């Protein structure tokens, strides 16, 4: 019976380590007024760093294909 208890304890520790990042993300996401990824959605005319980067990446890839 001791082996089952030891195995259960080891599995509990492994599960806690595996789900710790998920728990931290949920904690950060549900904090009042906190945004874990920063401001990524444009609201109206405000610029977005993520959208600017995506547009530059798309133009770069298009430039690679059109240079032939």
Jmol script that loads the backbone (N, CA, C; Angstrom):
load data "model"
ATOM      1  N   UNK A   1       0.827  -1.193   0.000  1.00  0.00           N
ATOM      2  CA  UNK A   1       0.000   0.000   0.000  1.00  0.00           C
ATOM      3  C   UNK A   1       0.866   1.250   0.000  1.00  0.00           C
ATOM      4  N   UNK A   2       2.081   1.150   0.537  1.00  0.00           N
ATOM      5  CA  UNK A   2       2.976   2.300   0.559  1.00  0.00           C
ATOM      6  C   UNK A   2       3.420   2.718  -0.834  1.00  0.00           C
ATOM      7  N   UNK A   3       3.548   1.749  -1.752  1.00  0.00           N
ATOM      8  CA  UNK A   3       3.954   2.061  -3.111  1.00  0.00           C
ATOM      9  C   UNK A   3       2.900   2.895  -3.826  1.00  0.00           C
ATOM     10  N   UNK A   4       1.652   2.592  -3.585  1.00  0.00           N
ATOM     11  CA  UNK A   4       0.562   3.344  -4.208  1.00  0.00           C
ATOM     12  C   UNK A   4       0.565   4.786  -3.702  1.00  0.00           C
ATOM     13  N   UNK A   5       0.786   4.969  -2.421  1.00  0.00           N
ATOM     14  CA  UNK A   5       0.830   6.312  -1.838  1.00  0.00           C
ATOM     15  C   UNK A   5       2.013   7.102  -2.392  1.00  0.00           C
ATOM     16  N   UNK A   6       3.163   6.454  -2.512  1.00  0.00           N
ATOM     17  CA  UNK A   6       4.338   7.127  -3.071  1.00  0.00           C
ATOM     18  C   UNK A   6       4.106   7.505  -4.526  1.00  0.00           C
ATOM     19  N   UNK A   7       3.526   6.609  -5.297  1.00  0.00           N
ATOM     20  CA  UNK A   7       3.229   6.890  -6.695  1.00  0.00           C
ATOM     21  C   UNK A   7       2.240   8.044  -6.807  1.00  0.00           C
ATOM     22  N   UNK A   8       1.223   8.067  -5.976  1.00  0.00           N
ATOM     23  CA  UNK A   8       0.230   9.139  -5.982  1.00  0.00           C
ATOM     24  C   UNK A   8       0.896  10.478  -5.668  1.00  0.00           C
ATOM     25  N   UNK A   9       1.795  10.495  -4.717  1.00  0.00           N
ATOM     26  CA  UNK A   9       2.484  11.724  -4.338  1.00  0.00           C
ATOM     27  C   UNK A   9       3.384  12.220  -5.477  1.00  0.00           C
ATOM     28  N   UNK A  10       4.103  11.308  -6.123  1.00  0.00           N
ATOM     29  CA  UNK A  10       4.957  11.690  -7.249  1.00  0.00           C
ATOM     30  C   UNK A  10       4.104  12.227  -8.396  1.00  0.00           C
ATOM     31  N   UNK A  11       3.006  11.574  -8.677  1.00  0.00           N
ATOM     32  CA  UNK A  11       2.124  12.031  -9.747  1.00  0.00           C
ATOM     33  C   UNK A  11       1.531  13.399  -9.424  1.00  0.00           C
ATOM     34  N   UNK A  12       1.226  13.647  -8.171  1.00  0.00           N
ATOM     35  CA  UNK A  12       0.702  14.950  -7.758  1.00  0.00           C
ATOM     36  C   UNK A  12       1.745  16.046  -7.968  1.00  0.00           C
ATOM     37  N   UNK A  13       2.988  15.762  -7.649  1.00  0.00           N
ATOM     38  CA  UNK A  13       4.063  16.741  -7.839  1.00  0.00           C
ATOM     39  C   UNK A  13       4.287  17.003  -9.327  1.00  0.00           C
ATOM     40  N   UNK A  14       4.283  15.958 -10.143  1.00  0.00           N
ATOM     41  CA  UNK A  14       4.457  16.120 -11.593  1.00  0.00           C
ATOM     42  C   UNK A  14       3.301  16.928 -12.183  1.00  0.00           C
ATOM     43  N   UNK A  15       2.088  16.640 -11.753  1.00  0.00           N
ATOM     44  CA  UNK A  15       0.925  17.373 -12.258  1.00  0.00           C
ATOM     45  C   UNK A  15       0.985  18.839 -11.845  1.00  0.00           C
ATOM     46  N   UNK A  16       1.397  19.115 -10.628  1.00  0.00           N
ATOM     47  CA  UNK A  16       1.511  20.504 -10.171  1.00  0.00           C
ATOM     48  C   UNK A  16       2.551  21.253 -10.995  1.00  0.00           C
ATOM     49  N   UNK A  17       3.663  20.615 -11.305  1.00  0.00           N
ATOM     50  CA  UNK A  17       4.699  21.257 -12.116  1.00  0.00           C
ATOM     51  C   UNK A  17       4.225  21.465 -13.554  1.00  0.00           C
ATOM     52  N   UNK A  18       3.448  20.518 -14.081  1.00  0.00           N
ATOM     53  CA  UNK A  18       2.984  20.618 -15.456  1.00  0.00           C
ATOM     54  C   UNK A  18       1.926  21.700 -15.620  1.00  0.00           C
ATOM     55  N   UNK A  19       1.070  21.881 -14.632  1.00  0.00           N
ATOM     56  CA  UNK A  19      -0.015  22.843 -14.757  1.00  0.00           C
ATOM     57  C   UNK A  19       0.278  24.192 -14.111  1.00  0.00           C
ATOM     58  N   UNK A  20       1.466  24.369 -13.551  1.00  0.00           N
ATOM     59  CA  UNK A  20       1.819  25.645 -12.931  1.00  0.00           C
ATOM     60  C   UNK A  20       1.785  26.800 -13.936  1.00  0.00           C
ATOM     61  N   UNK A  21       2.330  26.664 -15.162  1.00  0.00           N
ATOM     62  CA  UNK A  21       2.243  27.783 -16.107  1.00  0.00           C
ATOM     63  C   UNK A  21       0.807  28.153 -16.465  1.00  0.00           C
ATOM     64  N   UNK A  22      -0.048  27.144 -16.602  1.00  0.00           N
ATOM     65  CA  UNK A  22      -1.449  27.422 -16.897  1.00  0.00           C
ATOM     66  C   UNK A  22      -2.105  28.168 -15.743  1.00  0.00           C
ATOM     67  N   UNK A  23      -1.823  27.744 -14.537  1.00  0.00           N
ATOM     68  CA  UNK A  23      -2.379  28.432 -13.370  1.00  0.00           C
ATOM     69  C   UNK A  23      -1.892  29.858 -13.269  1.00  0.00           C
ATOM     70  N   UNK A  24      -0.616  30.090 -13.584  1.00  0.00           N
ATOM     71  CA  UNK A  24      -0.079  31.447 -13.548  1.00  0.00           C
ATOM     72  C   UNK A  24      -0.745  32.319 -14.613  1.00  0.00           C
ATOM     73  N   UNK A  25      -0.944  31.762 -15.819  1.00  0.00           N
ATOM     74  CA  UNK A  25      -1.608  32.518 -16.876  1.00  0.00           C
ATOM     75  C   UNK A  25      -3.035  32.878 -16.468  1.00  0.00           C
ATOM     76  N   UNK A  26      -3.758  31.928 -15.917  1.00  0.00           N
ATOM     77  CA  UNK A  26      -5.131  32.199 -15.481  1.00  0.00           C
ATOM     78  C   UNK A  26      -5.130  33.262 -14.388  1.00  0.00           C
ATOM     79  N   UNK A  27      -4.188  33.186 -13.473  1.00  0.00           N
ATOM     80  CA  UNK A  27      -4.081  34.188 -12.405  1.00  0.00           C
ATOM     81  C   UNK A  27      -3.837  35.574 -12.995  1.00  0.00           C
ATOM     82  N   UNK A  28      -2.878  35.685 -13.928  1.00  0.00           N
ATOM     83  CA  UNK A  28      -2.567  36.991 -14.520  1.00  0.00           C
ATOM     84  C   UNK A  28      -3.732  37.501 -15.356  1.00  0.00           C
ATOM     85  N   UNK A  29      -4.419  36.602 -16.066  1.00  0.00           N
ATOM     86  CA  UNK A  29      -5.497  37.009 -16.954  1.00  0.00           C
ATOM     87  C   UNK A  29      -6.721  37.482 -16.178  1.00  0.00           C
ATOM     88  N   UNK A  30      -6.973  36.905 -15.015  1.00  0.00           N
ATOM     89  CA  UNK A  30      -8.182  37.256 -14.270  1.00  0.00           C
ATOM     90  C   UNK A  30      -7.972  38.386 -13.273  1.00  0.00           C
ATOM     91  N   UNK A  31      -6.722  38.865 -13.125  1.00  0.00           N
ATOM     92  CA  UNK A  31      -6.503  40.000 -12.244  1.00  0.00           C
ATOM     93  C   UNK A  31      -7.250  41.211 -12.800  1.00  0.00           C
ATOM     94  N   UNK A  32      -7.794  42.006 -11.928  1.00  0.00           N
ATOM     95  CA  UNK A  32      -8.584  43.160 -12.363  1.00  0.00           C
ATOM     96  C   UNK A  32      -7.715  44.142 -13.147  1.00  0.00           C
ATOM     97  N   UNK A  33      -8.107  44.407 -14.379  1.00  0.00           N
ATOM     98  CA  UNK A  33      -7.443  45.396 -15.208  1.00  0.00           C
ATOM     99  C   UNK A  33      -6.095  44.991 -15.746  1.00  0.00           C
ATOM    100  N   UNK A  34      -5.697  43.733 -15.630  1.00  0.00           N
ATOM    101  CA  UNK A  34      -4.391  43.306 -16.114  1.00  0.00           C
ATOM    102  C   UNK A  34      -4.545  42.631 -17.467  1.00  0.00           C
ATOM    103  N   UNK A  35      -3.624  42.917 -18.360  1.00  0.00           N
ATOM    104  CA  UNK A  35      -3.632  42.297 -19.675  1.00  0.00           C
ATOM    105  C   UNK A  35      -2.304  41.569 -19.836  1.00  0.00           C
ATOM    106  N   UNK A  36      -2.284  40.221 -19.809  1.00  0.00           N
ATOM    107  CA  UNK A  36      -1.017  39.489 -19.804  1.00  0.00           C
ATOM    108  C   UNK A  36      -0.194  39.671 -21.070  1.00  0.00           C
ATOM    109  N   UNK A  37      -0.825  39.988 -22.197  1.00  0.00           N
ATOM    110  CA  UNK A  37      -0.087  40.160 -23.439  1.00  0.00           C
ATOM    111  C   UNK A  37       0.071  41.623 -23.813  1.00  0.00           C
ATOM    112  N   UNK A  38      -0.326  42.524 -22.959  1.00  0.00           N
ATOM    113  CA  UNK A  38      -0.242  43.942 -23.287  1.00  0.00           C
ATOM    114  C   UNK A  38      -1.375  44.347 -24.198  1.00  0.00           C
ATOM    115  N   UNK A  39      -1.257  45.511 -24.763  1.00  0.00           N
ATOM    116  CA  UNK A  39      -2.289  46.034 -25.653  1.00  0.00           C
ATOM    117  C   UNK A  39      -2.006  45.545 -27.067  1.00  0.00           C
ATOM    118  N   UNK A  40      -2.764  44.565 -27.551  1.00  0.00           N
ATOM    119  CA  UNK A  40      -2.487  44.022 -28.877  1.00  0.00           C
ATOM    120  C   UNK A  40      -3.609  44.320 -29.864  1.00  0.00           C
ATOM    121  N   UNK A  41      -4.788  44.703 -29.403  1.00  0.00           N
ATOM    122  CA  UNK A  41      -5.876  44.995 -30.317  1.00  0.00           C
ATOM    123  C   UNK A  41      -5.971  46.488 -30.542  1.00  0.00           C
ATOM    124  N   UNK A  42      -6.066  46.907 -31.811  1.00  0.00           N
ATOM    125  CA  UNK A  42      -6.237  48.336 -32.048  1.00  0.00           C
ATOM    126  C   UNK A  42      -7.669  48.760 -31.711  1.00  0.00           C
ATOM    127  N   UNK A  43      -7.790  49.906 -31.122  1.00  0.00           N
ATOM    128  CA  UNK A  43      -9.115  50.450 -30.790  1.00  0.00           C
ATOM    129  C   UNK A  43      -9.258  51.751 -31.545  1.00  0.00           C
ATOM    130  N   UNK A  44     -10.029  51.722 -32.611  1.00  0.00           N
ATOM    131  CA  UNK A  44     -10.201  52.927 -33.402  1.00  0.00           C
ATOM    132  C   UNK A  44      -8.967  53.206 -34.243  1.00  0.00           C
ATOM    133  N   UNK A  45      -8.421  54.391 -34.099  1.00  0.00           N
ATOM    134  CA  UNK A  45      -7.276  54.802 -34.910  1.00  0.00           C
ATOM    135  C   UNK A  45      -5.946  54.592 -34.198  1.00  0.00           C
ATOM    136  N   UNK A  46      -5.941  53.968 -33.048  1.00  0.00           N
ATOM    137  CA  UNK A  46      -4.695  53.796 -32.310  1.00  0.00           C
ATOM    138  C   UNK A  46      -3.810  52.764 -33.008  1.00  0.00           C
ATOM    139  N   UNK A  47      -2.488  53.011 -33.057  1.00  0.00           N
ATOM    140  CA  UNK A  47      -1.594  52.059 -33.722  1.00  0.00           C
ATOM    141  C   UNK A  47      -1.403  50.788 -32.892  1.00  0.00           C
ATOM    142  N   UNK A  48      -1.088  49.719 -33.566  1.00  0.00           N
ATOM    143  CA  UNK A  48      -0.848  48.441 -32.898  1.00  0.00           C
ATOM    144  C   UNK A  48       0.522  47.924 -33.310  1.00  0.00           C
ATOM    145  N   UNK A  49       1.366  47.628 -32.345  1.00  0.00           N
ATOM    146  CA  UNK A  49       2.702  47.125 -32.619  1.00  0.00           C
ATOM    147  C   UNK A  49       2.634  45.768 -33.311  1.00  0.00           C
ATOM    148  N   UNK A  50       1.694  44.930 -32.886  1.00  0.00           N
ATOM    149  CA  UNK A  50       1.560  43.595 -33.476  1.00  0.00           C
ATOM    150  C   UNK A  50       1.126  43.693 -34.935  1.00  0.00           C
ATOM    151  N   UNK A  51       0.153  44.571 -35.235  1.00  0.00           N
ATOM    152  CA  UNK A  51      -0.300  44.730 -36.615  1.00  0.00           C
ATOM    153  C   UNK A  51       0.802  45.309 -37.494  1.00  0.00           C
ATOM    154  N   UNK A  52       1.549  46.286 -36.979  1.00  0.00           N
ATOM    155  CA  UNK A  52       2.659  46.864 -37.745  1.00  0.00           C
ATOM    156  C   UNK A  52       3.707  45.807 -38.071  1.00  0.00           C
ATOM    157  N   UNK A  53       4.053  44.982 -37.084  1.00  0.00           N
ATOM    158  CA  UNK A  53       5.034  43.919 -37.311  1.00  0.00           C
ATOM    159  C   UNK A  53       4.522  42.915 -38.339  1.00  0.00           C
ATOM    160  N   UNK A  54       3.236  42.545 -38.251  1.00  0.00           N
ATOM    161  CA  UNK A  54       2.666  41.584 -39.197  1.00  0.00           C
ATOM    162  C   UNK A  54       2.680  42.154 -40.611  1.00  0.00           C
ATOM    163  N   UNK A  55       2.356  43.446 -40.757  1.00  0.00           N
ATOM    164  CA  UNK A  55       2.373  44.061 -42.081  1.00  0.00           C
ATOM    165  C   UNK A  55       3.783  44.091 -42.654  1.00  0.00           C
ATOM    166  N   UNK A  56       4.787  44.385 -41.826  1.00  0.00           N
ATOM    167  CA  UNK A  56       6.174  44.387 -42.295  1.00  0.00           C
ATOM    168  C   UNK A  56       6.604  42.991 -42.714  1.00  0.00           C
ATOM    169  N   UNK A  57       6.211  41.980 -41.949  1.00  0.00           N
ATOM    170  CA  UNK A  57       6.565  40.599 -42.282  1.00  0.00           C
ATOM    171  C   UNK A  57       5.908  40.174 -43.594  1.00  0.00           C
ATOM    172  N   UNK A  58       4.666  40.547 -43.804  1.00  0.00           N
ATOM    173  CA  UNK A  58       3.959  40.199 -45.038  1.00  0.00           C
ATOM    174  C   UNK A  58       4.627  40.871 -46.226  1.00  0.00           C
ATOM    175  N   UNK A  59       4.971  42.159 -46.083  1.00  0.00           N
ATOM    176  CA  UNK A  59       5.651  42.867 -47.176  1.00  0.00           C
ATOM    177  C   UNK A  59       7.014  42.239 -47.475  1.00  0.00           C
ATOM    178  N   UNK A  60       7.724  41.813 -46.451  1.00  0.00           N
ATOM    179  CA  UNK A  60       9.025  41.172 -46.647  1.00  0.00           C
ATOM    180  C   UNK A  60       8.877  39.875 -47.438  1.00  0.00           C
ATOM    181  N   UNK A  61       7.919  39.054 -47.067  1.00  0.00           N
ATOM    182  CA  UNK A  61       7.706  37.776 -47.768  1.00  0.00           C
ATOM    183  C   UNK A  61       7.249  38.029 -49.195  1.00  0.00           C
ATOM    184  N   UNK A  62       6.375  39.012 -49.381  1.00  0.00           N
ATOM    185  CA  UNK A  62       5.934  39.337 -50.738  1.00  0.00           C
ATOM    186  C   UNK A  62       7.111  39.830 -51.574  1.00  0.00           C
ATOM    187  N   UNK A  63       8.000  40.598 -50.967  1.00  0.00           N
ATOM    188  CA  UNK A  63       9.181  41.078 -51.674  1.00  0.00           C
ATOM    189  C   UNK A  63      10.091  39.946 -52.090  1.00  0.00           C
ATOM    190  N   UNK A  64      10.196  38.912 -51.277  1.00  0.00           N
ATOM    191  CA  UNK A  64      11.025  37.758 -51.638  1.00  0.00           C
ATOM    192  C   UNK A  64      10.476  37.040 -52.867  1.00  0.00           C
ATOM    193  N   UNK A  65       9.161  36.948 -52.967  1.00  0.00           N
ATOM    194  CA  UNK A  65       8.554  36.226 -54.072  1.00  0.00           C
ATOM    195  C   UNK A  65       8.514  37.055 -55.360  1.00  0.00           C
ATOM    196  N   UNK A  66       8.475  38.371 -55.247  1.00  0.00           N
ATOM    197  CA  UNK A  66       8.355  39.215 -56.444  1.00  0.00           C
ATOM    198  C   UNK A  66       9.688  39.642 -57.018  1.00  0.00           C
ATOM    199  N   UNK A  67      10.804  39.371 -56.349  1.00  0.00           N
ATOM    200  CA  UNK A  67      12.124  39.813 -56.816  1.00  0.00           C
ATOM    201  C   UNK A  67      12.622  39.030 -58.016  1.00  0.00           C
ATOM    202  N   UNK A  68      12.203  37.835 -58.219  1.00  0.00           N
ATOM    203  CA  UNK A  68      12.658  36.924 -59.277  1.00  0.00           C
ATOM    204  C   UNK A  68      13.323  37.626 -60.365  1.00  0.00           C
TER     205      UNK A  68
END
end "model"
wireframe off; spacefill off
backbone 0.3
color backbone group
